[in-house]
Amino acid sequence: MADRLWIGGSSGVWTLAANWSPATVPVAADDVYITGGSANIDSIDQNTIALGRLVVGTGYSGSIGSGGALHIDAASLDYSGQGSTANFKGTYTTVTVQDTSTSETALKLDGSSDTIATVRILGGKGTVTLAADCEITGTIEQIGASGVTTIVSNGITLTTVDVLCDSGKLQLNEPPTNLTVFGGDVDALLDTGTITAVDIYGGRLRWSPTAACTITTLTVYSGTFDSRNSSTPQFTVTNATVHEAGIIDERSGLANASWASPVQMEGGRLMFDIGRTVTLA
């Protein structure tokens, strides 16, 4: 195990020893730091190597894997690069994104039989994409990231995943197990599946499924559950509770929300399609 510092000049070849200090290509268990320079790092398959840490700091302004992806495993990937694009593929215990400064794709995580336990977006700008061939097995957290749009792609595998958002924009194309919204805008564009619990403490959840899907328990403490743009023939909410500062707005014009149990009113507001009969408690 050793520390390896990227010093690549005009060459972006990962496997060139002269691009590293000390002048040795990283091997398994090394901690790799890419903290300066602007040379683009080429796409390459290093999937037989599992690093300890892979850190891309704010001093690095090049692109990584622009022609495909840098495929390498690591216990942790910490990304704060300033380049216009970065494509990684690998198995990671934790991915942390912060301090990015691009209006383009700040980071794209691909998969292909790789898994990521935890993704944390803690600030920065640009788009973070979790691609369709990824598998997430723990949590996705977007905290203090008002300038970030995170896309959880259609077809991604979410294995018992909890999603939390308090800022920025988050687009969900597959259902997590639980969803907690403290702020920001969350767009749920689901075409199937069930979310066990949705808790809204602020912000807006735009519930826009395109096929039948289910929320087992919906609790709106504050903020808005907004299904006005839903186009599915029907979606089901098994249990719903609205508290004093909460809003449910289902005025899609399709009367397509099915409330399986009486909506528990602890305060707040409910706005339904004209002509609807909804039982309240």
N, C-alpha and C positions, 0 to 999 in steps of 0.2 A: 504494500500500500504506500502510495506517494502522492504528493501534490504535483499537478501538471498545469502550467500556465501557457495559454495560447499566445504566441507572439507572431503569428502568420503575417507576412507582408503582402506581396502581390499574389502569392499562391494561396489557394484555399483548400489544399489537399490535407485532409485529416491525418492520413497515414505517412506524411512527410515529417521525419524527425526534426528537421530544421525549423518547423513551425511551432515547436514546443520548447519550453524551458522547465527543467533540464531537457536536453535534446534527445528525448525518448518518446515514442508514440505511447499514449495511455493504454494501460492494460487493466485487467480485472481488479476491482477494489480501489483503484486510484480515485482521487478527488480532482476533478477537472474544473479549471477556472478560465472563462473567456470574458475578460473584463476590460479589454481595450482593443483599439484598431478598427478598421473598416473593411478589411478584406472579406469577401463573401466566402463562406465555408460550403464546400461542395456536398451534394448528396452522396451518401455512402452507406453500405450495410456493414455495421459492426455489431450485429446482434449476438455474436458469441461472447461479447464482453459485457459484464455488469459492473458499472462504476459504483463507487460509494456515493459521491455527490457530483452533480453536473450543474455548474453555476454560470449563468450568462448575465453579466452585470450591466449597469447603465452606461459604462464607458465604451461598450461595444456597439457600433452603429452599422455593421454589415448585415447581410441576409444569410440565413442558414437553411440549407436544403431547398433552395428555390426551384431546383429541377426535379424534385421528388421529396425526399426526406432524409434526415440524418437518423439512421436506425441504430440506436444503442440503448441498452438498459442502464438504470441507475436506481439506487435506493431513493434519491430525491433529485428532482429537477427544479431549480430555482431560476426563473426567467424574468429579467428586467431589461432585456435588450432594446436598443433604440432603432433597429433596422425596420425596413418596411414589411418584411415577412420572415417567418421562422417556422419550419416544418420538422417536427420530431415524430419518431415512431419508436415505441419501446414499452417495456414494463417498468412502472415506477410505483413506489409506495406512496409518495407525495409529490404533487406538482404544485408549485406556488408561483403565481404571476403577480407582478407589481411594477410600478414606475415605467411601464411602456409608454411610448409617445409617438404613436402613428395613427393616421386616419384609415389605415388599411388593416390587413390581417396581422395583428401583433403576434399571434401564435396559433398554429394548427397542430393538433395531436391526432395522429393516425394510430391504427391498431394492428390488425392482421395477427390474431392469436396473442396479442399483448393485453395486459390488464393494468389499470391504474386504480389504486385504492381511494385516494383523496385528491381532489382538485380544489385549490383555494385561489380565488381571484381577489386580490387585496388592494387594487388601485391601478392607475395607469389609464391609457387610452387605446382605442382600436378594438378589433374583433378577436375574440378567442373562440376557436372552433373545435369542438370535440366531434371527430368524424364518425361516420356510420360504422366503421369497422373497429372502433374502440369498445372496450368493456370496462365499465366503472363498477367498483365493488364496494364502495363505502359512502363518501359524501361529496357533494359539489357545493361549495360555499362562495358566494359573491358578496363581499363585505367592503364598504368604503370605496367602491369602484364605480363612481358616477359616470365616468367617461368610457366605460367598457360595455360592449355588447357581447354576450356569451351565447353561442349557438350550440345546443345539444341536438345533434343531427338525427334525422329520421333514419331508423335502422340500427342505431347504437344500442348496445346491450347494457341495461342498468340492472345490476344484481343487488337487490335489497339496498337501494340507494336513497339517502335523505338529501333533499335539496333545500338550501337556505339562500335567500336573497334579501339584501337591505338597500340596494342602490343599483343604478345603471339599468341596463336592459338584459333580460334573460329570455331566450326563446327555447321552449321545451317542445321537442317533436316526439318524444317518447315519455311514458309515465314513470316517474320515480315512485318509491314506496310512500314517502311522505314529503310534503312541500310546505315550507314555512316562509312567509313573505312579511318582512318588516318594512320594506320600502322599495322604491324603484318600480319598473314596469316588467311584469312577467307575462309573456305570451305563451299560452298552452295551445299548441296546434296539433293535438293528438288525433290519431286515426284508429285507436284501439286502446283497451286496457283499463285498469283500475288504479286510482290513487287512494291509499288507505285513509290518510288524514291530510287535510288542507287547513292550515291555520294562518289567518291574515291579521297582522297587527298594524299594518300601514301599507301605503303604496296601492298598486292596482294589479289584480290578476285578471288578465283578459282571457277568458275561457272561450276558445274558438275551435272546438274539435270539429273534425270533418266526418266523423263516423261515431257510432254509438260507443260511449265510454261511461265510466262511473266514478264518482267520489263517494267513499263510504261515509266519512264524517267531514263536514265543512263547518268551520267556526270562524266568524268574522268579528274580531274584536274592534278593529278600526280599519280604515281603508275600504277598498271596494272589490267585490267579486262581480265582474262585468262580463256577461255572456251575450251582449248585444250583437256581436259579430259571428256568433256560432251559426254554422250552416248544416250541422248534422240533423237528421230527422228526429233524433231524440238523444238526450243524455240524462243520466240518473244521478240524483243526490239522495243518498239513503237517509242521512241524518244531517240537519242543518241548524245552527244556532247563530243569531245575530245579537251582538252586544251594542251598547249605547252609541258608540262612534262608528259602527259598521254599516255598510251598504251592500245590498244585493240588487243588481240591476240586470234583469233577464229580458229586456224589451227588444228581442230580435225580430218580433213580428211573426215568428214561426210557432210560438207557444211550445217550444221543443224541450223545455226543462221538465223532467219528471221528479217531483218531490215525494219520495216514497213514504215519508213520515211527516207529521205536522212540523212546520218550521218553528223552532223555539225562539220567541222574541223576548230578549232581555233589554230591548231598546233598539235604536238604530232605525234604518229605513229599508223597505222592500219596494221595488218598482217592477211590476209584472206587466206582461202583455195584456192588452184590452180583452176583456171577456173571459179571463182566466178565473178558475176557482181553485184557491189554494187554502189549505187548512193551516191555521196558526195556533200556537200554544204559548 
